[in-house]
């Protein structure tokens, strides 16, 4: 790419914006221009918000969630059930489940999924703390891993690891997504949906 | 949308990120999480880059380009032709043409396009300074407006306004984009390409 007719400060801003997920080189340029043109209403507030969030953010020592308090809002909430634990790979997954509003228990964030390729071993995930929590009076562990090879490998590993505890271990259902059309679904999903069919 | 199980600082960061072009609510959440997880290598450098760019940025008084110097790099470059002027709506268009590396003259940034709907009148664009520059020894004015209704309205308006000067006024060609397939093109583009066909 030819260099822009703009100073090094602008180039650097674009380079860093392009590292955000969802922004490529082209959209990073657009974002940088928007920031520079809307300095008072966007650039300055965003720079401040980033500084505020960076100084306020904490990783919850109980579940691994990101929040401005430790324990986090979920772990602190006395109305949530303590005997059901939902295990997720990442904080983003926890947020997604909270948006769905379907779960009223506590979470446990693994911090990734097992991957031989990327050298992610069980020791690099929050597995030991999970086993400790489950042994401490949890009735059900819901494994809410991604439906990827890494996610399912991790789920199987956790199932084996948690077998020594008394907790019931469940996983999310696989099947046709709500609103999905069969014609557009892959064979794996269709096959899973068929095998798990239910009587009406 | 249900609120996230995260503090107000994180909510605010997500809200501001979602205002960037190319980022919606969902990708803003992903971007915020990435920033918070990569604080040292992404969040802090980006916050600094934003501050640096904000304090360094200047609008070129000659052409309207954004740069860290005034006059900007293009206006300052003595190797560029001074008798050809390329008029663009926005700084982003100037950057796009520079990336193509097709033009070696100077630019003039209008700061938008005429729009009755949005109340953009000729007085709100850099038209007066354009006429003054063209009258001051410019041979050719290339109108590089967007091929939108607003862009073409602006081009027609500028053509009339610049008629009083001695400069030749040209516009970019319309036609089939390089790499484009006829099957996917709209009728307007096909019609323009047909009318402007050239003998081989």
Interface residues (C-beta under 8 A of the other chain):
Chain A: X1 X2 X4 X5 X6 X7 X8 X9 X10 X12 X13 X16 X17 X19 X20 X21 X22 X23 X27 X29 X30 X31 X32 X33 X34 X35 X36 X37 X39 X42 X43 X44 X45 X46 X47 X49 X50 X51 X52 X53 X54 X56 X57 X65 X66 X67 X68 X69 X72 X73 X74 X90 X91 X92 X94 X95 X98 X99 X101
Chain B: X1 X2 X4 X5 X6 X7 X8 X9 X10 X12 X13 X16 X17 X19 X20 X21 X22 X23 X27 X29 X30 X31 X32 X33 X34 X35 X36 X37 X39 X42 X43 X44 X45 X46 X47 X49 X50 X51 X52 X53 X54 X56 X57 X65 X66 X67 X68 X69 X72 X73 X74 X90 X91 X92 X94 X95 X98 X99 X101
